[in-house]
Each structure stands twice: as structure tokens, then as C-alpha cells.
């Protein structure tokens, strides 16, 4: 019997998001942390596996996760490293990120730090390409977590989250392709997938991941919607007609919404419809965590916009 539905393993980052001029709103980010909070807000039992510095940012994260009903027993504070931070600025070309994460506590984790008992306790392990890109040791830790999951009947969810500021495309391809071959669910964006696979058409990309052995592929395509596919079925979910103000963390919120539903109903198509709406609604607000809608807000949003059905 699994004690938690979703275990999220990754790098938390404290956020400073530009609002106007030189005014920045402090908050919390990091792709896997955003996913964990979203999944918990949507009703899943969620635990965070993370390494933080022994600093005020770490205390703020732990307080936030506990407020959001994300379990923190597997969160460690490391005196030798710091909690990473990042800044978001906005202009006519979109949003831009500046990171301060070198030698962070999260980047110092290694394979020996991963608990087999913890990974085995989860129904789903969620990880991302960013966590493998921040350092060689962190990459080994993610690989070890995936190996344990595959040997203990824990499903693996993987968001490619390609960040070429952190590693070369060749290295990213090698590492991410190896990882996705061992995943049950893969959650790439169309931009990431085109660079990683050298393929262009969404169906070709979906087939690439299905042929690797992934059971579920959810390919997010921004304004063109989402392709959700299994070996026997695929659907294209159209996007919503909205005015987005900040797309920060929309993909992470999609992941959390999808996994929260999938953990309970094991229906990827219902889960993707819910996640598609959650991500769209989040782009109408600023921030990572602050933009995560409630389940009731998503239902109301869908009732207003169209008749999507979800669990």
C-alpha cells in the first residue's frame, strides 16, 4: 500500500517576479515545487523531496508546503549550500529569467542520498529535466530515483523542461532520452520536444515517446492546445480563448493538475482536460504559486468557456 499518491523530487527556487518598474513580488518557484503545490491544491496526497540551504528562504518554503498540505518529512536543510533564487522580468518579448543557483543545496544532492523506502512509498514519482541539468550529482540522484521507482511499482512522471543555459543540447538529449525510456508518463512542451527529438509534427513527437515505452504522453503546445496520447488513443485538446498576462509555471501547474487527477482515476484524457483548463487559468495571473487556481475556479472557468468534463 502506497502511503502518498505523488512524490515530487526537484529543485525549489525562491522567486522575485517583476510587477512594474523595479518592483518585484517575492514568492516561491521551482518547477517540481510548483507541481507539488498544484497537485496538493487539487486534492492529491503529496510529499516533497528537496534539499534546501539553512536560510530564511528554506524556512519560507517549508512553511508554504505545510500550509499547502504538502508533506515535508523528506525535506533537508544543508548548511553547506544555499537555497537557489531567480528573478523574472517582463517586456514586450515576454518574460525573462535570471538565476542564482550555483552551488545550491539542491545541486549538491547525489545518488547515495536517495532513499529506496521513500521512493517505494509513492504511487507516482515526479521529476524533471531541470533537476538533472543543474549538476552531474543531481542528475545521478534523479536517475537513481527513477531506477528505484521502476523496481518498486512506483510510476514515474517526467517533465522534460529543457534549459539550454544549464547544459548542451547533446547532453540534454542523451540524459533526457535515457530517463524518458524509463517513465510511465512524459510531459514535454512542443518547443522542448522539437529540440530534443529533431521532429516537428506533434504526432511524430508523440509517437517518438510512445515508441520509447512511455504509456502516457501529454504534449503541451501553448496556443495550439494539448495532445494527450496512449498506445491506443490520442486526442487534441484546444486551448482556451484567454488574455494571458504571465505564463510562468503554467506547465508546472499543468503537471500538478494532471497528476492529481491521474493518481485517482488513471484516466489520462479526463486528467488532461482538467490540467489544460488549470494551466490556462493560471496564465491570467502573475506568479508561480499565486497563479494556481482552486478546483472550483477551474470548474467555473470551464462552465463559462465550454463544456469540458473532468474528474
Secondary structure, DSSP 8 states (H G I E B T S, - for coil): --SEEEEEES--EEEEEEEETTEEEEEEE-HHHHHHHHHHHTT--EEEEEEEESSHHHHHHHHHHHHTTEE-TTEEEETTSB-EEEEEEEETTEEEEEEE-TTBTGGG--GGG--HHHHHTEEEEEEEHHHHHS-HHHHHHHHHHHHHHHHTT-EEEEE----TTTS-HHHHHHHHHHHHTT-SEE--BHHHHHHHH---SHHHHHHHHHHHT-SEEEEE-GGG-EEEE-SS-EEEE-------S--TTHHHHHHHHHHHHHHHH--HHHHHHHHHHHHHHHTTSSSSGGG---HHHHHHHHHHH------
